[in-house]
Amino acid sequence: MSKNSTNGKTLKFVSLFSGCGGFDLGLTGKGFRPLQAYDQCADAVSHYRRNVCSRAERADLTQFSPQVSITPDLVIAGPPCQGFSTAGKRDFADKRNHLLPLAGRLAAALQPKVIVIENVAAAASGAHRKYWEELEGILRIERYRTHTLKANAAELGLPQTRRRLLLFAWRTGREVDFQLAPKMQGRLDLTLSGVETLPDHEPELLSPNSRDYQIACRIGPGQKLSNVRGGPRSIHTWNIPEVFGTASAAECAMLEFIMRARRQERRRDFGDADPVSLATLKTEFHNQAWPLARSLLGKGYLRRVGDHFDLCHSFNGKYRRFQWDDKACTVDTRFGEAQLFLHPNEHRPFTFREAARIQGFPDEYVFDCSKRTAFRLIGNAVPPPMGAMVADFTKELLGR
Ligand SMILES: C[S@@+](CC[C@H](N)C(=O)[O-])C[C@H]1O[C@@H](n2cnc3c(N)ncnc32)[C@H](O)[C@@H]1O
């Protein structure tokens, strides 16, 4: 029996919302064979055809119901996560949210023994949980048993925090203990070792005359630019006067005070901080409160919110510089932007080849497109090692 078949029969799958095939590569590496893959994006389909299998078709799955001549063992789906993700607006009414239950309907119509649908962890939290429950309901009506597995790419040995939900649905009558085998924590230095020898690894150093370079020079490994968090991991805009303008010691003290007070004195029941009143500033700075606040308003470090004051640049973190001996945060479609993520010891963003390695793509995967498109395809993908984990659990569910 060949290594790529189990009990003499190759396991076959259909892939919905297949993207460039990250999920699918994990399955093919474990001996599964794609019957057909569907995605509406031309770049995704061309990359799937080139790197995974020629059986990929461009289709808008809201308008088209896949049909295959052989009943697949497995259907996988990775519908869009933008309406659920905490990295976006989390718009409950985002039209793409309906693609999650649609994926369940389309998968069940193909009558496989196993279905696995992937999405971000936030897809099952808050009001958005309605879509996840609708998906589970559709599959249960079709007599599938379901289990939601919470997985993090970091637990699979990748140097990246990437929390995802995988809904397993099966009609095999089997029980599976969905436990992940412990793996060594991934590290960027080990994963990126030798990447500089690859022909399409083209690092773009920041220009020494640029604002990004001046900021990057001040951000050390493990640090980020953040005005709203304290501690050694946060560099504040007022620590970089050559870019953001000078602030006196007393003004810096007021900015640090506001940074703490805005999170301690809560008035609203949303967000994690509130603007601070002049009365609060007076408890610390007495008759200097207003002159200092006025000066900081003029310098662009403070802004008025009604009759209160808040910090400018109140994002949680930008220009995050990762550490060689640690992992990165989630590789998303913006992973190549220096304003968000910095290489551990060079003043530059990551290359798409580095992003692909951190996602677990093989170096042989060819990206025949613009860098921007490569980052989109890579950031949207299920890491192939997560696909491999799905393959292992599916084999157990099928008794192979
Ligand atoms: C999260 S990505 C899937 C990534 C894929 N699972 C992988 O591992 O590479 C979501 C995909 O859904 C596709 N998509 C969005 N709306 C679609 C639609 N209406 N019909 C078909 N595909 C769609 C996007 O083009 C995108 O490739």
PDBQT file of the ligand as one rigid body, heavy atoms in Angstrom, charges set to zero:
ROOT
HETATM    1  C1  LIG A 501      -9.982  32.982   4.721  1.00  0.00    +0.000 C 
HETATM    2  S1  LIG A 501      -9.775  32.883   3.020  1.00  0.00    +0.000 S 
HETATM    3  C2  LIG A 501      -9.595  31.136   2.783  1.00  0.00    +0.000 C 
HETATM    4  C3  LIG A 501      -8.197  30.662   2.956  1.00  0.00    +0.000 C 
HETATM    5  C4  LIG A 501      -7.994  29.206   2.667  1.00  0.00    +0.000 C 
HETATM    6  N1  LIG A 501      -8.750  28.363   3.551  1.00  0.00    +0.000 N 
HETATM    7  C5  LIG A 501      -6.511  28.834   2.784  1.00  0.00    +0.000 C 
HETATM    8  O1  LIG A 501      -6.150  28.081   3.667  1.00  0.00    +0.000 OA
HETATM    9  O2  LIG A 501      -5.719  29.326   1.976  1.00  0.00    +0.000 OA
HETATM   10  C6  LIG A 501     -11.404  33.179   2.452  1.00  0.00    +0.000 C 
HETATM   11  C7  LIG A 501     -11.566  33.014   0.956  1.00  0.00    +0.000 C 
HETATM   12  O3  LIG A 501     -12.949  33.147   0.637  1.00  0.00    +0.000 OA
HETATM   13  C8  LIG A 501     -13.022  33.654  -0.669  1.00  0.00    +0.000 C 
HETATM   14  N2  LIG A 501     -14.390  34.156  -0.895  1.00  0.00    +0.000 N 
HETATM   15  C9  LIG A 501     -14.972  35.233  -0.333  1.00  0.00    +0.000 A 
HETATM   16  N3  LIG A 501     -16.232  35.344  -0.768  1.00  0.00    +0.000 NA
HETATM   17  C10 LIG A 501     -16.465  34.308  -1.623  1.00  0.00    +0.000 A 
HETATM   18  C11 LIG A 501     -17.586  33.885  -2.400  1.00  0.00    +0.000 A 
HETATM   19  N4  LIG A 501     -18.728  34.555  -2.361  1.00  0.00    +0.000 N 
HETATM   20  N5  LIG A 501     -17.453  32.781  -3.156  1.00  0.00    +0.000 NA
HETATM   21  C12 LIG A 501     -16.282  32.101  -3.197  1.00  0.00    +0.000 A 
HETATM   22  N6  LIG A 501     -15.191  32.462  -2.487  1.00  0.00    +0.000 NA
HETATM   23  C13 LIG A 501     -15.274  33.550  -1.711  1.00  0.00    +0.000 A 
HETATM   24  C14 LIG A 501     -11.932  34.712  -0.711  1.00  0.00    +0.000 C 
HETATM   25  O4  LIG A 501     -11.528  34.966  -2.051  1.00  0.00    +0.000 OA
HETATM   26  C15 LIG A 501     -10.835  34.053   0.130  1.00  0.00    +0.000 C 
HETATM   27  O5  LIG A 501      -9.897  33.398  -0.683  1.00  0.00    +0.000 OA
ENDROOT
TORSDOF 0
